[in-house]
Amino acid sequence: FVVFFLFSKYLRRFIYRLLLKFSNKPSISGLFSSIIYIIFLFAGLFISLELLHLEKTISSLLAGAGIIGLALGFAFQDLTANFISGVFIIFRKPFDVGQIVDTNGFIGTVEEIKLRSTTIRTYQGLYIILPNKDIFQKPITNYSLSGDRRIDISLVLPVKTNTDQLEQTLKKALYDIPEIKQEKSPEIYFTDYTGDTIKIEIWCWIDNKTPMGFIGTKHQISKKVHDALIPAG
């Protein structure tokens, strides 16, 4: 048993360093190295008991471990689900630290990924700790993985508006904004007509990694649209 104990300690350190090199995640490396350590430790215990001709003790330990494992499985099923979800998140990497995500109604930057929970810092400066099970089982939007992103602006104008002149005025105003991608010119669509008003949709494509960010660029585009509409009455 002493030989197995010393070998298990050495093997745990070796597995930890090996997994850390591939995953670069101390939490996941520590989890799997500890599991291997416990497996070898129990193997050494059972072999030692068998050498002492204590086969009945081995049977009693296995039966007791099965009952305890079943009880713990029911008692900590949420905890287990969070651990398993955390392992999948770390290996599949639907998001990583520093990326902007939208999940469970929260939008923010991923600050930390643990085996049981993930910490997100929202734009309001709030730190939200979400169980990994909730993230893994629900849709998630990773804005940092998107190359381009579309900004939508809706306008409701009087029906007497000159649509051709308005479309030219808006395109001219939006052409001066450097954040809008030149290969995807702004699109203007008249989407609804009520008899008294017309509804207009303006679509502008931007680089999702622009320094100004989505909100800053949308603010600039909205100001440009407003400033262009005022002289046109």
C-alpha positions as CSV (number, residue, x, y, z in Angstrom):
1,F,0.0,0.0,0.0
2,V,2.9,2.4,0.7
3,V,4.3,1.7,-2.7
4,F,1.0,2.5,-4.3
5,F,0.6,5.6,-2.2
6,L,4.0,7.0,-3.2
7,F,3.5,6.0,-6.9
8,S,0.0,7.7,-6.9
9,K,1.5,11.0,-5.6
10,Y,4.1,11.0,-8.3
11,L,1.5,10.1,-11.0
12,R,-0.8,12.9,-9.8
13,R,2.0,15.5,-10.3
14,F,2.9,14.0,-13.7
15,I,-0.7,13.9,-15.0
16,Y,-1.3,17.5,-13.7
17,R,1.7,18.9,-15.5
18,L,0.8,16.9,-18.7
19,L,-2.9,18.1,-18.8
20,L,-1.9,21.6,-17.9
21,K,0.3,21.7,-21.0
22,F,-2.6,20.7,-23.3
23,S,-5.6,22.4,-21.6
24,N,-3.9,25.4,-19.9
25,K,-6.6,25.1,-17.2
26,P,-5.4,24.4,-13.7
27,S,-8.9,23.5,-12.5
28,I,-9.4,20.8,-15.1
29,S,-5.9,19.5,-14.7
30,G,-6.3,19.3,-10.9
31,L,-9.6,17.5,-11.2
32,F,-8.4,14.7,-13.5
33,S,-5.1,14.2,-11.7
34,S,-6.9,13.9,-8.4
35,I,-9.3,11.3,-9.9
36,I,-6.4,9.2,-11.2
37,Y,-4.7,9.6,-7.8
38,I,-7.8,8.2,-5.9
39,I,-8.2,5.3,-8.4
40,F,-4.6,4.1,-7.9
41,L,-4.9,4.6,-4.1
42,F,-8.0,2.4,-3.9
43,A,-6.4,-0.1,-6.2
44,G,-3.4,-0.3,-3.8
45,L,-5.8,-0.7,-0.8
46,F,-7.7,-3.6,-2.4
47,I,-4.5,-5.4,-3.5
48,S,-3.1,-5.0,0.0
49,L,-6.3,-6.4,1.6
50,E,-6.2,-9.3,-0.9
51,L,-2.6,-10.1,0.1
52,L,-3.8,-10.2,3.7
53,H,-6.6,-12.6,2.7
54,L,-9.3,-10.2,3.7
55,E,-11.6,-10.8,0.7
56,K,-14.7,-10.3,2.8
57,T,-13.5,-6.8,3.8
58,I,-13.0,-6.0,0.1
59,S,-16.6,-7.0,-0.7
60,S,-17.9,-5.0,2.3
61,L,-16.0,-1.9,1.2
62,L,-17.2,-2.2,-2.4
63,A,-20.8,-2.6,-1.3
64,G,-20.5,0.3,1.1
65,A,-18.9,2.5,-1.5
66,G,-21.7,1.7,-4.0
67,I,-24.4,2.7,-1.5
68,I,-22.6,5.8,-0.4
69,G,-22.0,6.8,-4.1
70,L,-25.6,6.3,-4.9
71,A,-26.7,8.5,-1.9
72,L,-24.2,11.2,-2.8
73,G,-25.3,11.1,-6.4
74,F,-28.9,11.9,-5.5
75,A,-27.9,14.5,-2.8
76,F,-25.5,16.4,-5.0
77,Q,-27.0,15.9,-8.5
78,D,-27.0,19.7,-9.2
79,L,-23.4,19.9,-8.1
80,T,-22.4,17.0,-10.3
81,A,-24.3,18.5,-13.2
82,N,-22.3,21.8,-12.8
83,F,-19.0,19.9,-12.7
84,I,-19.8,17.9,-15.8
85,S,-21.0,21.0,-17.6
86,G,-17.8,22.9,-16.5
87,V,-15.7,20.1,-18.0
88,F,-17.6,20.3,-21.3
89,I,-17.3,24.1,-21.4
90,I,-13.5,24.0,-20.7
91,F,-12.9,21.4,-23.4
92,R,-15.3,22.5,-26.1
93,K,-14.7,26.2,-25.4
94,P,-17.9,27.9,-26.6
95,F,-16.4,30.9,-25.0
96,D,-13.2,31.9,-23.2
97,V,-12.0,34.5,-20.7
98,G,-12.2,38.0,-22.0
99,Q,-14.9,37.3,-24.6
100,I,-18.3,39.1,-24.6
101,V,-21.3,36.7,-24.3
102,D,-25.0,36.9,-23.8
103,T,-26.5,34.1,-21.7
104,N,-29.4,33.7,-19.3
105,G,-30.4,37.3,-19.8
106,F,-26.9,38.7,-19.0
107,I,-24.5,40.4,-21.4
108,G,-20.9,41.0,-20.3
109,T,-17.3,40.0,-20.4
110,V,-16.3,36.5,-19.1
111,E,-14.0,37.1,-16.2
112,E,-13.4,33.5,-14.9
113,I,-14.4,29.9,-15.8
114,K,-14.4,27.4,-13.0
115,L,-15.6,23.8,-12.8
116,R,-18.8,24.7,-11.0
117,S,-19.5,28.3,-12.2
118,T,-18.6,31.0,-14.6
119,T,-18.2,34.7,-13.6
120,I,-19.4,37.4,-16.1
121,R,-18.9,41.2,-15.6
122,T,-21.8,43.1,-17.1
123,Y,-21.6,46.5,-18.7
124,Q,-23.1,47.9,-15.4
125,G,-20.1,46.7,-13.6
126,L,-21.9,43.8,-11.8
127,Y,-20.2,40.5,-11.3
128,I,-22.6,37.7,-12.1
129,I,-21.8,34.1,-11.0
130,L,-23.7,31.6,-13.2
131,P,-23.8,27.8,-12.6
132,N,-22.3,26.0,-15.5
133,K,-25.4,23.8,-15.8
134,D,-27.5,26.9,-16.7
135,I,-25.0,28.1,-19.3
136,F,-24.5,24.6,-20.9
137,Q,-28.3,23.9,-21.2
138,K,-29.4,27.3,-22.6
139,P,-28.6,29.2,-25.7
140,I,-25.5,31.4,-25.6
141,T,-24.4,34.2,-27.9
142,N,-20.7,34.8,-28.2
143,Y,-20.2,38.3,-29.7
144,S,-16.4,38.0,-29.8
145,L,-16.5,35.1,-32.3
146,S,-18.6,37.2,-34.8
147,G,-16.5,39.0,-37.4
148,D,-19.2,41.4,-38.6
149,R,-22.3,42.7,-36.7
150,R,-25.3,44.6,-38.0
151,I,-26.7,47.8,-36.4
152,D,-30.4,48.2,-36.9
153,I,-32.1,51.6,-36.6
154,S,-35.9,52.1,-37.0
155,L,-37.5,55.4,-38.0
156,V,-41.2,56.3,-38.2
157,L,-41.7,59.4,-40.4
158,P,-44.8,61.3,-41.8
159,V,-46.2,59.9,-45.0
160,K,-45.5,63.2,-46.8
161,T,-41.8,62.5,-46.7
162,N,-40.0,62.4,-50.0
163,T,-38.7,58.9,-49.9
164,D,-36.1,59.2,-52.7
165,Q,-34.6,62.3,-51.3
166,L,-34.6,60.8,-47.8
167,E,-32.8,57.7,-49.0
168,Q,-30.1,59.8,-50.7
169,T,-29.7,62.0,-47.7
170,L,-29.3,59.1,-45.3
171,K,-26.8,57.3,-47.5
172,K,-24.7,60.4,-47.8
173,A,-24.7,61.0,-44.1
174,L,-23.7,57.4,-43.3
175,Y,-21.0,57.3,-45.9
176,D,-18.8,59.6,-43.7
177,I,-18.7,57.1,-40.8
178,P,-15.4,55.2,-40.9
179,E,-16.6,52.4,-38.6
180,I,-19.2,51.2,-41.2
181,K,-17.7,48.6,-43.5
182,Q,-17.2,50.0,-47.0
183,E,-17.7,46.6,-48.7
184,K,-21.2,46.4,-47.2
185,S,-22.8,49.8,-47.8
186,P,-25.7,50.8,-45.6
187,E,-29.1,49.4,-46.6
188,I,-32.3,51.4,-46.3
189,Y,-35.7,49.6,-46.5
190,F,-39.3,51.0,-46.2
191,T,-40.9,48.2,-44.2
192,D,-44.4,49.5,-43.3
193,Y,-47.0,52.0,-44.4
194,T,-50.0,53.0,-42.3
195,G,-51.5,55.8,-44.3
196,D,-50.2,58.4,-41.9
197,T,-46.7,57.2,-41.4
198,I,-44.0,55.1,-43.0
199,K,-41.5,52.9,-41.2
200,I,-37.9,52.8,-42.3
201,E,-35.2,50.3,-41.4
202,I,-31.5,51.2,-41.6
203,W,-29.0,48.4,-41.6
204,C,-25.3,49.1,-41.2
205,W,-22.5,46.5,-40.9
206,I,-19.5,47.1,-38.7
207,D,-16.5,45.2,-37.5
208,N,-17.4,43.6,-34.2
209,K,-14.0,44.3,-32.9
210,T,-14.1,48.1,-33.6
211,P,-12.5,50.1,-30.7
212,M,-15.7,52.2,-30.2
213,G,-17.7,49.1,-29.6
214,F,-21.3,48.3,-30.7
215,I,-23.0,50.9,-28.5
216,G,-20.5,53.6,-29.3
217,T,-20.9,53.1,-33.1
218,K,-24.7,52.9,-32.8
219,H,-24.6,56.2,-30.9
220,Q,-22.6,57.8,-33.7
221,I,-24.8,56.5,-36.4
222,S,-28.0,57.6,-34.6
223,K,-26.6,61.1,-34.3
224,K,-25.7,61.2,-38.0
225,V,-29.2,60.1,-38.9
226,H,-30.8,62.7,-36.7
227,D,-28.5,65.5,-37.9
228,A,-29.4,64.6,-41.5
229,L,-33.1,64.5,-40.9
230,I,-33.3,67.9,-39.2
231,P,-32.4,70.0,-42.3
232,A,-34.7,67.9,-44.5
233,G,-37.6,68.9,-42.3
